[in-house]
Amino acid sequence: MNSMEAKKYEIIQKVIALTNDELLDRLNQTIDAGNDLTEAQKNHLKEAIEQCERSEVIPHEEVMASLHKKYSI
């Protein structure tokens, strides 16, 4: 089993174990939304994920602190 197949199997097991209808509905909507993305959107998401994996991101807390300081909010 390759890495992608293992990830899919793990996700399937988690979905099977879910008992919250609202969560299942949200998961279904998320999956459907992913199918509606343009190629450009998919490429932007892929690049964002790669940036996160390379630790090329600024934590939310730092961004918010900077905004609070700059704009006194």
N, C-alpha and C positions, 0 to 999 in steps of 0.2 A: 504494500500500500504506500503510495507516495504521500508527500506532505499535504498536498491539496485534498486528497481523498481523506486523509486522517482528520483534517480540519472540518470537512463536510460531515464526516461521521460524528465528530464531537458535537457539532452544532445540532445535528439531527437528534442526538440523544438528549440534549438540553431542551429542544422543542418538545419532544415527546413527554418529558417530565413536567412541562408547564401545566399549571391548573388555573391560571388567571386569564379569563376571556379577554379582558381589556388589553393585557400585554400581548396576547396572541394576535389581536386585531392590529395593534401598533406594529408588531413584527411583520405582519402581512403587508401593511401599508408601506413599510420601509423597503421591503423586497420589491414591491410593485414600483415604488418611486425610483429605485435603482435601475429598473428596466426602461424608464422613461428619460433617462439622462442622455444628453447629446454626447458625441465623442469628445468634444472640447471639455465638457463638464467632467467626464470620466477621466480625461487626461489631467485636469487640474486636481481632482481628488487623488489620483495616483501620485502626482508630484508632491502634494501636501503630505501624504502618508510617508513617502520616501524622506521628506524633510524631517518629519517627526522621528523616523527611525535613525536619522543621522544626528539627532538632537539639535537641529537647526531651527528651534522654535523658542519663543519667549513665553514663560509660564503666564497664565491668565492673571495671577495675583500681581506679577510685576507690571503687566500692561495696565491693569486697573490702578495700581499705586501711582504710576507715571501720569495717567490721565487725571487722577484726583489732584496730584501736585500741580500739574500744568494748568488745569482749568478750575481749580479750587472747588471741585464738586464732591 
